[in-house]
């Protein structure tokens, strides 16, 4: 049984994605609102994506600027590629835990308020050099 565990661990290490990435968890913005902004920057270069996000009047722009900047810093730190050579390969927003609150209404009833949170993930990749 132990040999199977070692094999699985070895396979997991070999299949691990080595591209630079960054995650942000428990961000208090609904995933559906964030995905609208993410669709704008997906596939763009890092410099272009940051420029777009700085001029976009959405609440999700600020955490995404920090996240993409962090992933770019991770890439430079690991000598993967320079900031100018990177582009946003993958970017996604998953649902986090929902904070449940209640609003009292007439006749002793209550309406539920769902305060949604998100987990963001961004993966960068280097542009292919054309010969």
FIMIVO-488989 format. One record per atom (N, C-alpha, C, O): residue in one letter; atom name; x, y, z; residue number from 1. Coordinates in nm, 3 decimals. Each point is the difference from the previous one (the first is absolute). Last residue first. Layout:
! residues N
R type atom       X       Y       Z seq
R    A   CA       X       Y       Z NUM
...
END
This chain:
! residues 131
R type atom       X       Y       Z seq
R    X    N   1.046   3.298  -3.426 131
R    X   CA   0.133  -0.006  -0.060 131
R    X    C   0.004   0.072  -0.134 131
R    X    O   0.105   0.005  -0.064 131
R    X    N  -0.407   0.058   0.541 130
R    X   CA  -0.009  -0.033  -0.143 130
R    X    C   0.138   0.006  -0.063 130
R    X    O   0.074   0.096   0.022 130
R    X    N  -0.258  -0.199   0.500 129
R    X   CA   0.091   0.079  -0.083 129
R    X    C  -0.012  -0.044  -0.145 129
R    X    O   0.013  -0.119  -0.031 129
R    X    N  -0.399   0.091   0.429 128
R    X   CA   0.093  -0.079  -0.083 128
R    X    C   0.084   0.094  -0.085 128
R    X    O  -0.053   0.092  -0.063 128
R    X    N  -0.155   0.040   0.552 127
R    X   CA  -0.030   0.002  -0.143 127
R    X    C   0.105  -0.080  -0.073 127
R    X    O   0.117  -0.001   0.037 127
R    X    N  -0.251  -0.109   0.476 126
R    X   CA   0.088   0.082  -0.082 126
R    X    C  -0.043  -0.008  -0.145 126
R    X    O  -0.044  -0.104  -0.048 126
R    X    N  -0.284   0.062   0.495 125
R    X   CA   0.087  -0.079  -0.085 125
R    X    C   0.083   0.095  -0.084 125
R    X    O  -0.038   0.116  -0.019 125
R    X    N  -0.313  -0.146   0.499 124
R    X   CA   0.066   0.072  -0.109 124
R    X    C   0.085  -0.098  -0.080 124
R    X    O   0.037  -0.107   0.047 124
R    X    N  -0.491   0.095   0.300 123
R    X   CA   0.119  -0.072  -0.046 123
R    X    C   0.057   0.076  -0.119 123
R    X    O  -0.071   0.026  -0.097 123
R    X    N  -0.301   0.050   0.542 122
R    X   CA   0.055   0.046  -0.128 122
R    X    C   0.127  -0.079  -0.027 122
R    X    O   0.084  -0.019   0.088 122
R    X    N  -0.560   0.027   0.252 121
R    X   CA   0.124  -0.066  -0.040 121
R    X    C   0.042   0.056  -0.134 121
R    X    O  -0.081   0.011  -0.092 121
R    X    N  -0.289   0.091   0.543 120
R    X   CA   0.054   0.031  -0.132 120
R    X    C   0.128  -0.079  -0.023 120
R    X    O   0.077  -0.022   0.093 120
R    X    N  -0.549  -0.002   0.225 119
R    X   CA   0.141  -0.038  -0.003 119
R    X    C   0.049   0.024  -0.143 119
R    X    O  -0.054  -0.058  -0.094 119
R    X    N  -0.387   0.274   0.401 118
R    X   CA   0.062  -0.061  -0.116 118
R    X    C   0.143  -0.042   0.030 118
R    X    O   0.066   0.056   0.087 118
R    X    N  -0.595   0.068   0.162 117
R    X   CA   0.143   0.023  -0.006 117
R    X    C   0.058  -0.079  -0.118 117
R    X    O  -0.066  -0.089  -0.054 117
R    X    N  -0.453   0.304   0.236 116
R    X   CA   0.084  -0.098  -0.067 116
R    X    C   0.147   0.040   0.003 116
R    X    O   0.034   0.119  -0.004 116
R    X    N  -0.507  -0.045   0.283 115
R    X   CA   0.119   0.080  -0.031 115
R    X    C   0.105  -0.096  -0.053 115
R    X    O   0.064  -0.074   0.076 115
R    X    N  -0.622   0.074  -0.013 114
R    X   CA   0.117  -0.082  -0.024 114
R    X    C   0.117   0.090  -0.040 114
R    X    O  -0.002   0.061  -0.107 114
R    X    N  -0.489  -0.027   0.386 113
R    X   CA   0.094   0.075  -0.081 113
R    X    C   0.125  -0.087  -0.012 113
R    X    O   0.061  -0.038   0.101 113
R    X    N  -0.622  -0.038   0.036 112
R    X   CA   0.141  -0.033   0.009 112
R    X    C   0.081   0.086  -0.096 112
R    X    O  -0.045   0.034  -0.109 112
R    X    N  -0.424   0.070   0.391 111
R    X   CA   0.051  -0.030  -0.133 111
R    X    C   0.149  -0.026   0.011 111
R    X    O   0.071   0.069   0.073 111
R    X    N  -0.504  -0.110   0.295 110
R    X   CA   0.135   0.045  -0.033 110
R    X    C   0.033  -0.040  -0.143 110
R    X    O  -0.033  -0.109  -0.045 110
R    X    N  -0.424   0.203   0.420 109
R    X   CA   0.072  -0.082  -0.097 109
R    X    C   0.140   0.056  -0.023 109
R    X    O   0.036   0.105   0.052 109
R    X    N  -0.422   0.067   0.222 108
R    X   CA   0.096  -0.087   0.066 108
R    X    C   0.080  -0.089  -0.093 108
R    X    O   0.064  -0.095   0.045 108
R    X    N  -0.388   0.444  -0.178 107
R    X   CA  -0.064  -0.120   0.053 107
R    X    C   0.099  -0.101   0.056 107
R    X    O  -0.025  -0.120  -0.003 107
R    X    N   0.251   0.476  -0.321 106
R    X   CA  -0.125   0.005   0.074 106
R    X    C  -0.050  -0.139   0.041 106
R    X    O   0.039  -0.101  -0.058 106
R    X    N   0.485   0.143  -0.008 105
R    X   CA  -0.109   0.063  -0.075 105
R    X    C  -0.128  -0.015   0.081 105
R    X    O   0.003  -0.051   0.112 105
R    X    N   0.586   0.004  -0.066 104
R    X   CA  -0.135  -0.014   0.054 104
R    X    C  -0.102   0.076  -0.085 104
R    X    O   0.025   0.112  -0.045 104
R    X    N   0.443  -0.345  -0.106 103
R    X   CA  -0.061   0.132   0.009 103
R    X    C  -0.141  -0.019   0.057 103
R    X    O  -0.082  -0.067  -0.061 103
R    X    N   0.579  -0.232   0.061 102
R    X   CA  -0.146   0.005  -0.009 102
R    X    C  -0.050   0.141   0.024 102
R    X    O   0.049   0.071   0.088 102
R    X    N   0.424  -0.385  -0.264 101
R    X   CA  -0.055   0.103   0.088 101
R    X    C  -0.152   0.005  -0.021 101
R    X    O  -0.050  -0.050  -0.100 101
R    X    N   0.523  -0.265  -0.029 100
R    X   CA  -0.146   0.010   0.001 100
R    X    C  -0.046   0.099   0.106 100
R    X    O   0.031  -0.013   0.118 100
R    X    N   0.421  -0.109  -0.444  99
R    X   CA  -0.037   0.055   0.130  99
R    X    C  -0.151   0.023  -0.001  99
R    X    O  -0.049   0.077  -0.082  99
R    X    N   0.361  -0.433  -0.210  98
R    X   CA  -0.102   0.104  -0.004  98
R    X    C  -0.032   0.044   0.143  98
R    X    O  -0.031  -0.083   0.085  98
R    X    N   0.498  -0.143  -0.338  97
R    X   CA  -0.112  -0.016   0.094  97
R    X    C  -0.095   0.120  -0.007  97
R    X    O   0.041   0.112  -0.028  97
R    X    N   0.210  -0.169  -0.414  96
R    X   CA   0.050  -0.026   0.133  96
R    X    C  -0.119  -0.023   0.093  96
R    X    O  -0.112  -0.018  -0.046  96
R    X    N   0.193  -0.032  -0.518  95
R    X   CA  -0.080   0.045   0.113  95
R    X    C   0.066  -0.040   0.132  95
R    X    O   0.047  -0.112   0.015  95
R    X    N   0.237   0.218  -0.467  94
R    X   CA  -0.083  -0.105   0.057  94
R    X    C  -0.076   0.057   0.119  94
R    X    O   0.042   0.097   0.062  94
R    X    N   0.235   0.087  -0.525  93
R    X   CA  -0.058   0.036   0.130  93
R    X    C  -0.092  -0.114   0.044  93
R    X    O  -0.097  -0.033  -0.068  93
R    X    N   0.550   0.114  -0.301  92
R    X   CA  -0.132  -0.051   0.036  92
R    X    C  -0.041   0.048   0.138  92
R    X    O   0.083   0.035   0.084  92
R    X    N   0.306  -0.040  -0.527  91
R    X   CA  -0.047   0.083   0.111  91
R    X    C  -0.142  -0.047   0.031  91
R    X    O  -0.084  -0.010  -0.090  91
R    X    N   0.560  -0.106  -0.239  90
R    X   CA  -0.124  -0.046   0.063  90
R    X    C  -0.035   0.098   0.111  90
R    X    O   0.087   0.047   0.072  90
R    X    N   0.259   0.077  -0.367  89
R    X   CA  -0.039  -0.126  -0.064  89
R    X    C  -0.134  -0.050   0.054  89
R    X    O  -0.089  -0.037  -0.076  89
R    X    N   0.355   0.520   0.032  88
R    X   CA  -0.094  -0.067   0.090  88
R    X    C  -0.052  -0.124  -0.072  88
R    X    O  -0.087   0.009  -0.087  88
R    X    N   0.587   0.199  -0.007  87
R    X   CA  -0.141   0.027  -0.029  87
R    X    C  -0.087  -0.083   0.093  87
R    X    O   0.046  -0.098   0.059  87
R    X    N   0.514   0.298  -0.127  86
R    X   CA  -0.104  -0.084   0.059  86
R    X    C  -0.139   0.039  -0.052  86
R    X    O  -0.025   0.115  -0.035  86
R    X    N   0.469   0.100  -0.045  85
R    X   CA  -0.017  -0.121  -0.080  85
R    X    C  -0.114  -0.089   0.049  85
R    X    O  -0.023  -0.106  -0.058  85
R    X    N   0.170   0.517   0.277  84
R    X   CA  -0.046   0.037  -0.134  84
R    X    C  -0.029  -0.122  -0.087  84
R    X    O  -0.075   0.010  -0.097  84
R    X    N   0.261  -0.055   0.540  83
R    X   CA  -0.140   0.045   0.006  83
R    X    C  -0.055   0.029  -0.140  83
R    X    O  -0.117  -0.027  -0.028  83
R    X    N   0.514  -0.329   0.063  82
R    X   CA  -0.016   0.141   0.037  82
R    X    C  -0.148   0.037  -0.008  82
R    X    O  -0.078  -0.067  -0.068  82
R    X    N   0.222  -0.443   0.181  81
R    X   CA   0.000   0.094  -0.113  81
R    X    C  -0.012   0.141   0.054  81
R    X    O  -0.039   0.020   0.115  81
R    X    N   0.162  -0.405   0.162  80
R    X   CA  -0.082  -0.064  -0.104  80
R    X    C   0.002   0.085  -0.127  80
R    X    O   0.029  -0.050  -0.108  80
R    X    N   0.187   0.086   0.575  79
R    X   CA   0.070   0.010  -0.128  79
R    X    C  -0.074  -0.072  -0.112  79
R    X    O   0.062  -0.060  -0.088  79
R    X    N  -0.207   0.144   0.554  78
R    X   CA   0.043  -0.135  -0.036  78
R    X    C   0.075  -0.004  -0.133  78
R    X    O   0.030  -0.108  -0.051  78
R    X    N  -0.205   0.519   0.211  77
R    X   CA   0.077  -0.053   0.112  77
R    X    C   0.057  -0.139  -0.032  77
R    X    O   0.112  -0.032   0.040  77
R    X    N  -0.411   0.248  -0.342  76
R    X   CA   0.131   0.064  -0.002  76
R    X    C   0.090  -0.057   0.109  76
R    X    O   0.121  -0.016  -0.022  76
R    X    N  -0.565  -0.136   0.010  75
R    X   CA   0.069  -0.042  -0.122  75
R    X    C   0.141   0.059  -0.006  75
R    X    O   0.096  -0.070  -0.034  75
R    X    N  -0.383   0.204   0.382  74
R    X   CA   0.040  -0.140   0.019  74
R    X    C   0.079  -0.049  -0.120  74
R    X    O   0.099  -0.072   0.015  74
R    X    N  -0.292   0.495  -0.045  73
R    X   CA   0.115   0.003   0.090  73
R    X    C   0.051  -0.140   0.029  73
R    X    O   0.120  -0.022   0.011  73
R    X    N  -0.512   0.062  -0.260  72
R    X   CA   0.113   0.048  -0.080  72
R    X    C   0.127   0.007   0.085  72
R    X    O   0.108  -0.033  -0.048  72
R    X    N  -0.510  -0.076   0.264  71
R    X   CA   0.041  -0.111  -0.087  71
R    X    C   0.119   0.040  -0.087  71
R    X    O   0.089  -0.081  -0.024  71
R    X    N  -0.279   0.415   0.294  70
R    X   CA   0.064  -0.101   0.083  70
R    X    C   0.049  -0.117  -0.084  70
R    X    O   0.110  -0.050   0.021  70
R    X    N  -0.363   0.386  -0.231  69
R    X   CA   0.132   0.053   0.036  69
R    X    C   0.077  -0.102   0.084  69
R    X    O   0.121  -0.015  -0.017  69
R    X    N  -0.565  -0.083  -0.085  68
R    X   CA   0.082  -0.013  -0.121  68
R    X    C   0.141   0.052   0.027  68
R    X    O   0.098  -0.057  -0.048  68
R    X    N  -0.408   0.107   0.398  67
R    X   CA   0.022  -0.141  -0.028  67
R    X    C   0.090  -0.021  -0.121  67
R    X    O   0.093  -0.081   0.004  67
R    X    N  -0.237   0.520   0.123  66
R    X   CA   0.094  -0.054   0.098  66
R    X    C   0.036  -0.145  -0.033  66
R    X    O   0.115  -0.040   0.015  66
R    X    N  -0.444   0.241  -0.277  65
R    X   CA   0.128   0.067  -0.025  65
R    X    C   0.106  -0.057   0.094  65
R    X    O   0.111  -0.031  -0.042  65
R    X    N  -0.551  -0.109   0.109  64
R    X   CA   0.060  -0.065  -0.116  64
R    X    C   0.133   0.063  -0.038  64
R    X    O   0.091  -0.069  -0.046  64
R    X    N  -0.358   0.255   0.399  63
R    X   CA   0.062  -0.127   0.039  63
R    X    C   0.065  -0.073  -0.117  63
R    X    O   0.098  -0.072   0.020  63
R    X    N  -0.312   0.487  -0.130  62
R    X   CA   0.108   0.017   0.097  62
R    X    C   0.060  -0.134   0.047  62
R    X    O   0.122  -0.014  -0.005  62
R    X    N  -0.511   0.030  -0.291  61
R    X   CA   0.126   0.039  -0.064  61
R    X    C   0.116   0.004   0.099  61
R    X    O   0.108  -0.050  -0.030  61
R    X    N  -0.590  -0.031   0.118  60
R    X   CA   0.088  -0.116  -0.011  60
R    X    C   0.137   0.036  -0.058  60
R    X    O   0.092  -0.082   0.006  60
R    X    N  -0.457   0.396   0.031  59
R    X   CA   0.057  -0.029   0.132  59
R    X    C   0.099  -0.115  -0.005  59
R    X    O   0.091  -0.007   0.082  59
R    X    N  -0.174   0.338  -0.505  58
R    X   CA  -0.067  -0.112   0.066  58
R    X    C   0.069  -0.027   0.133  58
R    X    O   0.121   0.023   0.013  58
R    X    N  -0.037   0.293  -0.437  57
R    X   CA  -0.071   0.044   0.121  57
R    X    C  -0.081  -0.112   0.067  57
R    X    O  -0.121   0.013   0.017  57
R    X    N   0.596   0.021  -0.326  56
R    X   CA  -0.132  -0.062   0.001  56
R    X    C  -0.073   0.037   0.129  56
R    X    O   0.052  -0.027   0.108  56
R    X    N   0.414   0.128  -0.237  55
R    X   CA  -0.097   0.095  -0.055  55
R    X    C  -0.142  -0.055  -0.004  55
R    X    O  -0.089   0.063  -0.056  55
R    X    N   0.468  -0.316   0.218  54
R    X   CA   0.013   0.129   0.068  54
R    X    C  -0.104   0.100  -0.047  54
R    X    O  -0.036   0.092   0.074  54
R    X    N   0.071  -0.522  -0.283  53
R    X   CA  -0.062  -0.007   0.133  53
R    X    C   0.009   0.133   0.074  53
R    X    O  -0.092   0.035   0.075  53
R    X    N   0.306  -0.079  -0.499  52
R    X   CA  -0.145  -0.009  -0.015  52
R    X    C  -0.068   0.005   0.137  52
R    X    O  -0.097   0.073   0.019  52
R    X    N   0.565  -0.092  -0.028  51
R    X   CA  -0.046   0.130  -0.050  51
R    X    C  -0.152   0.002  -0.014  51
R    X    O  -0.065   0.099   0.033  51
R    X    N   0.273  -0.506   0.084  50
R    X   CA   0.006   0.095   0.111  50
R    X    C  -0.050   0.138  -0.042  50
R    X    O  -0.067   0.068   0.078  50
R    X    N   0.100  -0.397  -0.412  49
R    X   CA  -0.105  -0.035   0.095  49
R    X    C  -0.002   0.096   0.117  49
R    X    O  -0.107   0.044   0.043  49
R    X    N   0.456  -0.007  -0.360  48
R    X   CA  -0.127   0.045  -0.057  48
R    X    C  -0.115  -0.027   0.097  48
R    X    O  -0.089   0.083   0.015  48
R    X    N   0.515  -0.242   0.103  47
R    X   CA   0.004   0.147  -0.003  47
R    X    C  -0.133   0.055  -0.050  47
R    X    O  -0.052   0.096   0.057  47
R    X    N   0.112  -0.564  -0.067  46
R    X   CA  -0.011   0.049   0.138  46
R    X    C  -0.005   0.152   0.003  46
R    X    O  -0.080   0.058   0.073  46
R    X    N  -0.112  -0.303  -0.506  45
R    X   CA   0.130   0.006   0.066  45
R    X    C  -0.018   0.062   0.138  45
R    X    O  -0.099   0.068   0.026  45
R    X    N  -0.320  -0.332  -0.226  44
R    X   CA   0.076   0.122  -0.025  44
R    X    C   0.138  -0.009   0.066  44
R    X    O   0.021  -0.083   0.089  44
R    X    N  -0.381  -0.251  -0.050  43
R    X   CA   0.076  -0.009  -0.124  43
R    X    C   0.084   0.123  -0.032  43
R    X    O   0.078  -0.003  -0.095  43
R    X    N  -0.478   0.077   0.424  42
R    X   CA   0.048  -0.135  -0.032  42
R    X    C   0.069   0.000  -0.137  42
R    X    O  -0.056   0.048  -0.099  42
R    X    N  -0.178   0.332   0.318  41
R    X   CA   0.145  -0.008   0.002  41
R    X    C   0.056  -0.138  -0.037  41
R    X    O   0.121  -0.014  -0.015  41
R    X    N  -0.599   0.119   0.026  40
R    X   CA   0.062   0.110  -0.073  40
R    X    C   0.151  -0.019  -0.010  40
R    X    O   0.058   0.030  -0.104  40
R    X    N  -0.335  -0.323   0.362  39
R    X   CA  -0.014  -0.027  -0.143  39
R    X    C   0.068   0.108  -0.084  39
R    X    O   0.043  -0.027  -0.113  39
R    X    N  -0.073   0.074   0.585  38
R    X   CA   0.101  -0.097  -0.039  38
R    X    C  -0.006  -0.030  -0.150  38
R    X    O   0.104  -0.021  -0.062  38
R    X    N  -0.434   0.297   0.264  37
R    X   CA   0.128   0.071  -0.012  37
R    X    C   0.108  -0.096  -0.048  37
R    X    O   0.085   0.039  -0.080  37
R    X    N  -0.505  -0.223   0.163  36
R    X   CA  -0.017   0.100  -0.105  36
R    X    C   0.131   0.073  -0.025  36
R    X    O   0.037   0.025  -0.115  36
R    X    N  -0.071  -0.326   0.478  35
R    X   CA   0.022  -0.067  -0.128  35
R    X    C  -0.016   0.095  -0.118  35
R    X    O   0.065  -0.019  -0.103  35
R    X    N  -0.161   0.154   0.554  34
R    X   CA   0.143  -0.003  -0.029  34
R    X    C   0.025  -0.060  -0.137  34
R    X    O   0.091   0.044  -0.071  34
R    X    N  -0.528  -0.034   0.248  33
R    X   CA   0.043   0.137  -0.030  33
R    X    C   0.147   0.005  -0.038  33
R    X    O   0.041   0.084  -0.080  33
R    X    N  -0.228  -0.495   0.219  32
R    X   CA  -0.060   0.039  -0.128  32
R    X    C   0.040   0.141  -0.040  32
R    X    O   0.015   0.029  -0.119  32
R    X    N   0.117  -0.211   0.546  31
R    X   CA   0.075  -0.054  -0.114  31
R    X    C  -0.057   0.043  -0.135  31
R    X    O   0.076   0.020  -0.095  31
R    X    N  -0.121   0.290   0.540  30
R    X   CA  -0.066  -0.116  -0.060  30
R    X    C   0.079  -0.050  -0.121  30
R    X    O   0.047   0.080  -0.080  30
R    X    N   0.188   0.160   0.496  29
R    X   CA  -0.069   0.041  -0.121  29
R    X    C  -0.060  -0.127  -0.061  29
R    X    O   0.063  -0.106   0.002  29
R    X    N   0.263   0.170   0.396  28
R    X   CA  -0.141   0.026   0.021  28
R    X    C  -0.068   0.063  -0.123  28
R    X    O  -0.060   0.106   0.010  28
R    X    N   0.485  -0.467   0.073  27
R    X   CA  -0.022   0.138  -0.042  27
R    X    C  -0.150   0.025  -0.001  27
R    X    O  -0.076  -0.079  -0.055  27
R    X    N   0.364  -0.333   0.173  26
R    X   CA  -0.097   0.067   0.087  26
R    X    C  -0.017   0.148  -0.033  26
R    X    O  -0.010   0.082   0.090  26
R    X    N   0.450  -0.282  -0.297  25
R    X   CA  -0.116  -0.071   0.054  25
R    X    C  -0.084   0.091   0.088  25
R    X    O   0.049   0.098   0.057  25
R    X    N   0.346  -0.124  -0.481  24
R    X   CA  -0.054   0.087   0.104  24
R    X    C  -0.129  -0.065   0.048  24
R    X    O  -0.087  -0.034  -0.080  24
R    X    N   0.569  -0.113  -0.218  23
R    X   CA  -0.139  -0.017   0.040  23
R    X    C  -0.036   0.103   0.106  23
R    X    O   0.085   0.042   0.080  23
R    X    N   0.304  -0.160  -0.510  22
R    X   CA  -0.032   0.064   0.128  22
R    X    C  -0.147  -0.024   0.028  22
R    X    O  -0.081  -0.011  -0.092  22
R    X    N   0.535  -0.170  -0.254  21
R    X   CA  -0.141   0.023   0.030  21
R    X    C  -0.013   0.073   0.133  21
R    X    O   0.097   0.016   0.074  21
R    X    N   0.268  -0.226  -0.500  20
R    X   CA  -0.021   0.087   0.117  20
R    X    C  -0.148   0.029   0.020  20
R    X    O  -0.074   0.023  -0.095  20
R    X    N   0.242  -0.491  -0.124  19
R    X   CA  -0.018   0.140  -0.039  19
R    X    C  -0.023   0.085   0.124  19
R    X    O  -0.055  -0.049   0.099  19
R    X    N   0.105  -0.439  -0.128  18
R    X   CA   0.114   0.080   0.045  18
R    X    C  -0.012   0.147  -0.040  18
R    X    O   0.090   0.079   0.025  18
R    X    N  -0.419  -0.536   0.092  17
R    X   CA   0.015   0.113  -0.091  17
R    X    C   0.111   0.090   0.052  17
R    X    O  -0.006   0.045   0.114  17
R    X    N  -0.039  -0.586  -0.025  16
R    X   CA  -0.025   0.133   0.057  16
R    X    C   0.031   0.108  -0.102  16
R    X    O   0.099  -0.006  -0.072  16
R    X    N  -0.039  -0.488   0.042  15
R    X   CA  -0.108   0.065  -0.076  15
R    X    C  -0.031   0.141   0.051  15
R    X    O  -0.090   0.066  -0.052  15
R    X    N   0.427  -0.344   0.260  14
R    X   CA   0.033   0.008  -0.142  14
R    X    C  -0.106   0.076  -0.079  14
R    X    O   0.034   0.070  -0.096  14
R    X    N  -0.104  -0.160   0.557  13
R    X   CA   0.110   0.095  -0.015  13
R    X    C   0.034   0.020  -0.148  13
R    X    O   0.027   0.112  -0.043  13
R    X    N  -0.346  -0.438   0.153  12
R    X   CA  -0.055   0.133   0.030  12
R    X    C   0.106   0.107  -0.018  12
R    X    O  -0.029   0.108  -0.052  12
R    X    N   0.153  -0.562   0.014  11
R    X   CA  -0.080   0.042  -0.116  11
R    X    C  -0.056   0.140   0.020  11
R    X    O  -0.008   0.078  -0.096  11
R    X    N   0.234  -0.274   0.457  10
R    X   CA   0.094   0.028  -0.107  10
R    X    C  -0.073   0.050  -0.125  10
R    X    O   0.044   0.095  -0.065  10
R    X    N  -0.301  -0.243   0.426   9
R    X   CA   0.067   0.124   0.036   9
R    X    C   0.097   0.043  -0.110   9
R    X    O   0.009   0.118  -0.034   9
R    X    N  -0.220  -0.535  -0.009   8
R    X   CA  -0.097   0.108  -0.017   8
R    X    C   0.063   0.135   0.030   8
R    X    O  -0.027   0.098  -0.070   8
R    X    N   0.285  -0.481   0.149   7
R    X   CA  -0.023   0.017  -0.143   7
R    X    C  -0.096   0.115  -0.028   7
R    X    O   0.022   0.080  -0.091   7
R    X    N   0.053  -0.207   0.538   6
R    X   CA   0.119   0.066  -0.056   6
R    X    C  -0.017   0.026  -0.149   6
R    X    O   0.040   0.105  -0.050   6
R    X    N  -0.374  -0.351   0.261   5
R    X   CA  -0.004   0.137   0.049   5
R    X    C   0.119   0.079  -0.055   5
R    X    O  -0.015   0.115  -0.042   5
R    X    N   0.000  -0.574  -0.041   4
R    X   CA  -0.103   0.068  -0.079   4
R    X    C  -0.009   0.147   0.041   4
R    X    O  -0.018   0.086  -0.085   4
R    X    N   0.299  -0.368   0.335   3
R    X   CA   0.059   0.026  -0.132   3
R    X    C  -0.101   0.073  -0.090   3
R    X    O   0.040   0.086  -0.078   3
R    X    N  -0.175  -0.232   0.508   2
R    X   CA   0.086   0.118   0.007   2
R    X    C   0.060   0.033  -0.135   2
R    X    O   0.020   0.117  -0.032   2
R    X    N  -0.281  -0.510   0.092   1
R    X   CA  -0.082   0.119   0.000   1
R    X    C   0.086   0.125   0.000   1
R    X    O  -0.037   0.099  -0.063   1
END
